[in-house]
Amino acid sequence: MAGKSKEWPHIYPKVNKLGDISWWVDLRAVNAKPKRPTFPTKAAAEARAQAARTEREREGKEAANFP
């Protein structure tokens, strides 16, 4: 596997029996159901990972502003 990024979520390559590579984004959180969507390209996986980071950041800011 490629070097792990310290940034959440991690992106991993997965090789199937035919040798094709797909990419999965590890969206798991503590005590949560596993969420690992797969994508045909690394660029698509990186786009989903960035969307998850943005969503997590937005939710954190909203929680901090809760009255």
N, C-alpha and C positions, 0 to 999 in steps of 0.2 A: 504494500500500500504506500501511497505517496505520504510525504510528511504531514503530520496532523497540524491543522491550524488551531491556534488558541482561541479563535473567535467562534462563537456559537452562531449558527449550527454548523456542524462538520459536514463535509461533502466527501463521499467515498465512491470509488469506481467499483463496479460489479461486472464480472465477466461470466456470461452464460455458457452453456455447453457447446454452443456453436462458435464461441470465441468473440462474440459481439460484446462491446462494452456499453453499459448503461451507467448512469450516475444516480446515486440516491442521497437525499438530504436528510440528515438525522435531526428531526424536529422534536425528539423526546425531551421531556422535562421531568423533574423529580415527581414521583408518584402520579405519573400520567400514562395514558395508553400510548403505545408506540405509534409514532407517526413518521413514516419513512417513505415519502413519495419518490418515485423514480422518474428519470428524464433521459431522453436519448442523447443529449449533448451536455457537456460540462457547462457551457454557457447558459443553457436553460436552468440547470441546477443552481448555478451561481445567482441567477436572477431570482429564483424562488427563495434562496437563502437570504439574499439582501432584502426581499420583501418581508420575510419573517423577522429579520433584525429591526426593520423600520416599524413593524407592527408591535414588537415587544417594547421598543423604545417609546412609542406613542402611548401604549397602555401604561407604562411606568410613569410617564409624565402626567397622565390623567389621574392616576391613583395618588400622586403627590399633591395634586391640586384639589383633591376631594375635600369638601368642607367638613 
